[in-house]
Amino acid sequence: MIVSFGLHRVRCRSCGTVRQIKIGFADENRRYTKQFERYVLELSREMTIQGVARHLGVSWDVVKDIQKRYLGQKFGKPKLTYLRAIAIDEIYMGKRHRFRTLVMDLETGAVVFVGEGKGATALNPFWKRLGRTKAKIRAVAADMSAAYMQAVRENLPRAVMVLKGTRWLLLKNWGNLNDKRNEKQRLLEALHINQPLATAYYMKEELGLLWKQQDKPTAESFLKDWIARAHVSGVRMLQKFAKTLAAHGAALLGYYDHPISTGPLEATNNKIKTMQRKAYGYRDLEFFTLKIYASHTMKYALVG
C-alpha cells in the first residue's frame, strides 16, 4: 500500500529560511516508516535478509539497509573509555577479506575494534582512538606474537601481558587420550622407543601444573626450575622452547595477577565464521564489520 500526502513548508520571518515540517512517523529521505523499520528488525532476529524481504514483498537491499543503519547507530562507534581488560587476536575471513585483527573487551564480551590485516600495524587505528580516551587498561591477553607484544608494551606500558595458557602446547593431555582408540597404549609404546620424545612429553605434562600453583611466587619458582631442567635435558626442542618461555616468563605469570585469556575472543571468532557461512559471505565489508561489533548481543539476531 502506498500513502501519498503533501508536506508543508514554513518560512522564518527573521532570516527568511524555508524548511520542511518534520513528520513523526518517518525519517527524512526514507521510503518507509519508523514502524515498518522496527517490524523489519524484529523479523530479522529470526529470519535471513532474503526471508524478511520475501515475506514483506520488498527488495533485499531495503532490509539490508535497515539492518545496516540500525547497527551503525547502535554499535558503529564502540566506547573505549571503560576498557580494563582486553584480548587481541586475528581471524582469517577468506580470500575476499583476508585477515582482520580483533580487540575484545573481556568484561562485556564486546568486540571494540576490527582492524584491517594482521600484525602490529593493524592495531594502529585502535591505539590512536584509545589515546584520546582516559581508559586504564590493566591487562592484555594475546598469543606469543612478538609484534603484538611489542605493540602492547609501546602503547600500554603499565598493562600486564597475559599469554595464552596451555592450549598452545599442541599435544593432548594424558587425561584426554581416547581409550577406545587405544591412544594411551600407542603413546606409551612410542615413548618407550624414543627417549627424547618421552622426555619432551613428560615435561610437557609437568608444565601444565604451572597454572595450578597456589600463588604467583610459587608459580615463578616452578617455572624457573622447569626451564633449568629443560636446558640440561639434551633435547634440542625442549631447550629452544625453554628459551621462549624464559623470554616471556613475565607474561605467562601475569595470569596470576589477571586470570584472563583469549578464549572469549576465540569463541567470537567462531561466531563470526558461522555468520559468514550462513550468509555465504559479505560483499559489503562495512555491514559485515558492524555485525561483528554487534556479535556479543546476538544469538539468532540479525541473521544472514
C-alpha positions in Angstrom: 0.0 0.0 0.0 1.3 3.4 -1.0 0.3 6.5 1.0 0.7 9.9 -0.6 0.3 13.3 1.0 1.6 16.8 0.8 4.2 18.2 3.2 4.1 21.8 4.4 7.0 24.2 4.3 7.5 27.1 6.7 9.4 30.3 6.3 11.2 32.1 9.1 10.2 35.7 9.3 13.5 36.8 10.7 16.1 35.2 8.4 13.9 34.1 5.5 15.0 30.4 5.8 12.5 27.9 4.4 12.3 24.5 6.0 10.1 21.4 5.6 8.0 20.4 8.5 9.2 17.1 10.1 6.8 14.2 10.3 6.9 12.0 13.4 6.4 8.6 11.7 9.2 8.6 9.1 12.7 9.9 8.8 13.9 12.3 6.1 14.9 10.7 2.8 13.4 7.3 3.8 10.8 5.4 1.8 9.4 3.6 4.8 8.0 4.5 8.2 9.7 4.0 11.6 7.1 1.4 12.5 8.0 -0.6 9.3 11.7 -0.3 10.2 11.0 -1.7 13.7 9.0 -4.6 12.2 11.8 -5.5 9.8 14.3 -5.5 12.7 12.0 -7.8 14.8 11.7 -10.2 11.9 15.4 -10.1 11.3 16.0 -11.7 14.7 14.5 -14.9 13.4 14.9 -14.8 9.6 17.5 -14.1 7.0 17.6 -10.9 5.0 16.2 -12.8 2.0 13.4 -14.3 4.1 12.3 -11.0 5.5 12.4 -9.4 2.1 10.3 -12.2 0.6 7.8 -12.1 3.5 7.3 -8.3 3.2 7.4 -8.1 -0.5 10.3 -5.6 -0.6 13.8 -5.8 -2.1 16.8 -7.4 -0.4 18.6 -4.1 -0.3 15.8 -2.4 1.7 16.1 -5.0 4.5 19.9 -4.9 4.5 19.9 -1.1 4.6 17.6 -1.1 7.6 19.8 -3.5 9.4 23.0 -1.6 8.5 21.5 1.7 9.7 20.4 0.2 13.0 23.8 -1.5 13.6 25.6 1.7 12.7 23.6 3.8 15.2 23.9 1.3 18.0 27.4 -0.3 17.5 29.2 1.9 14.9 31.5 3.7 17.5 32.3 1.3 20.4 33.3 3.2 23.5 36.8 2.6 24.8 36.8 4.8 27.9 35.9 2.0 30.3 38.2 -0.7 29.0 40.1 -2.5 31.7 41.0 -5.9 30.3 41.2 -6.7 26.6 42.1 -9.6 24.3 43.8 -9.3 20.9 43.6 -12.0 18.2 43.4 -12.3 14.4 40.9 -14.1 12.3 41.0 -15.3 8.7 37.9 -14.3 6.8 38.6 -15.9 3.5 40.1 -14.9 0.1 37.8 -11.8 -0.2 38.6 -10.1 3.1 41.7 -12.0 4.2 42.8 -11.3 7.8 41.2 -9.0 10.4 42.6 -8.1 13.8 40.0 -8.0 16.6 40.2 -6.4 20.1 37.6 -7.6 22.6 36.5 -6.0 25.9 36.8 -9.0 28.2 34.4 -7.6 30.8 31.5 -7.2 28.4 32.5 -9.7 25.6 32.0 -6.9 23.0 34.4 -6.5 20.1 35.6 -2.9 20.3 37.9 -2.8 17.2 38.1 -4.5 13.9 41.4 -3.8 12.1 42.3 -4.5 8.5 45.0 -7.1 8.1 47.1 -8.7 10.8 50.2 -7.8 12.8 51.1 -4.7 14.8 50.2 -2.2 12.0 46.6 -3.4 12.0 46.3 -2.1 15.6 47.5 1.5 14.8 43.9 2.9 14.5 43.0 1.3 17.8 45.9 2.9 19.6 45.1 6.2 18.1 41.5 6.1 19.3 42.5 4.7 22.7 44.9 7.6 23.2 42.0 10.1 23.0 40.2 8.4 26.0 41.0 8.0 29.6 40.9 4.2 29.5 43.0 2.5 32.2 43.7 -0.9 30.7 45.3 -3.2 33.3 45.7 -6.4 31.4 46.0 -7.6 27.8 45.6 -11.3 26.7 47.3 -12.2 23.4 49.2 -15.0 21.8 53.0 -15.2 21.7 53.3 -13.0 18.6 56.3 -10.7 19.1 54.6 -8.0 17.0 51.6 -7.9 19.3 53.7 -8.0 22.5 55.9 -5.1 21.3 52.8 -3.1 20.3 51.3 -3.6 23.7 54.5 -2.6 25.5 54.8 0.6 23.5 51.2 1.7 23.8 50.2 0.2 27.2 53.5 0.2 29.2 51.7 -0.3 32.5 49.4 -3.1 31.4 50.1 -6.7 32.3 50.6 -9.1 29.4 48.9 -12.5 29.8 49.8 -15.1 27.2 47.5 -18.0 26.1 47.6 -20.9 28.6 48.4 -24.5 27.8 46.3 -24.5 24.7 49.3 -23.5 22.6 51.0 -26.7 23.8 49.6 -28.7 21.0 49.8 -32.2 22.2 46.9 -33.8 24.0 46.9 -34.2 27.8 47.0 -37.7 29.2 43.5 -37.5 30.6 42.1 -36.6 27.1 43.5 -39.6 25.3 40.8 -41.9 23.9 40.8 -45.5 25.4 38.6 -46.8 22.6 41.2 -45.8 20.0 43.9 -47.3 22.2 45.7 -44.0 22.2 47.3 -44.4 25.6 48.9 -47.7 24.7 50.2 -46.4 21.4 51.6 -43.4 23.1 53.4 -45.5 25.8 54.9 -47.7 23.1 56.2 -44.6 21.2 57.7 -43.1 24.3 59.4 -46.4 25.2 61.1 -46.5 21.8 62.0 -42.8 21.6 63.6 -41.5 24.8 63.9 -37.8 23.7 60.2 -37.9 22.8 59.4 -39.4 26.2 61.4 -36.7 28.0 59.6 -34.0 26.0 56.2 -35.5 26.6 56.6 -35.9 30.4 58.0 -32.4 30.8 55.1 -31.0 28.7 52.7 -32.8 31.1 54.5 -31.3 34.1 54.5 -27.8 32.6 50.7 -27.9 32.7 51.0 -27.7 36.5 52.2 -24.2 36.2 48.6 -23.0 36.1 47.7 -24.9 39.3 50.2 -23.4 41.7 48.8 -21.7 44.9 50.2 -18.3 44.1 52.4 -16.3 41.8 55.8 -16.7 43.7 55.3 -20.4 43.8 54.5 -20.5 40.1 57.6 -18.4 39.3 59.8 -20.8 41.2 58.2 -23.7 39.4 58.7 -22.1 36.0 62.4 -21.3 36.7 63.0 -24.9 37.8 61.3 -26.3 34.7 63.3 -24.1 32.4 66.6 -25.1 34.1 65.8 -28.8 33.7 64.8 -28.3 30.1 68.1 -26.7 29.4 70.1 -29.7 30.6 67.7 -32.3 29.1 69.8 -32.7 26.0 66.6 -32.4 23.9 67.0 -29.6 21.4 63.3 -28.9 21.0 62.9 -28.5 24.8 66.0 -26.3 25.0 64.6 -24.0 22.3 61.2 -23.9 23.9 62.8 -23.2 27.3 64.4 -20.1 25.8 61.0 -18.9 24.6 59.4 -19.4 28.0 62.3 -17.6 29.7 61.8 -14.6 27.3 58.0 -14.5 28.0 58.0 -15.6 31.7 56.6 -12.3 33.0 53.6 -12.5 30.6 53.0 -16.2 31.4 52.9 -15.4 35.2 50.7 -12.4 34.5 47.8 -14.9 34.6 48.2 -15.0 38.4 47.6 -11.2 38.6 44.8 -11.1 35.9 43.2 -14.5 35.2 42.2 -13.7 31.7 42.7 -15.4 28.3 41.9 -15.0 24.6 39.3 -17.8 25.0 36.2 -15.5 24.7 37.6 -13.8 21.6 38.3 -17.2 20.0 34.7 -18.1 20.7 33.6 -14.9 19.0 35.9 -15.8 16.0 33.9 -19.0 15.6 30.6 -17.0 15.8 31.9 -14.7 13.0 32.8 -17.6 10.8 29.3 -19.0 11.4 27.8 -15.7 10.3 29.9 -15.8 7.1 28.8 -19.4 6.3 25.1 -18.6 6.9 25.2 -15.5 4.6 27.5 -17.2 2.0 29.9 -14.3 2.5 29.5 -10.5 2.6 30.2 -8.1 -0.2 29.6 -5.0 2.0 32.6 -5.0 4.4 31.2 -2.1 6.4 28.0 -4.0 7.0 29.9 -7.1 8.0 32.1 -5.1 10.4 29.0 -3.6 12.1 27.7 -7.2 12.6 30.9 -8.1 14.2 30.6 -5.2 16.6 27.1 -6.4 17.5 28.0 -10.1 17.7 28.1 -10.2 21.5 24.4 -9.3 21.6 23.4 -11.9 19.1 22.2 -15.5 19.4 19.9 -15.6 16.4 19.7 -11.9 16.0 20.1 -10.2 12.6 21.0 -13.4 10.8 22.2 -13.7 7.3 
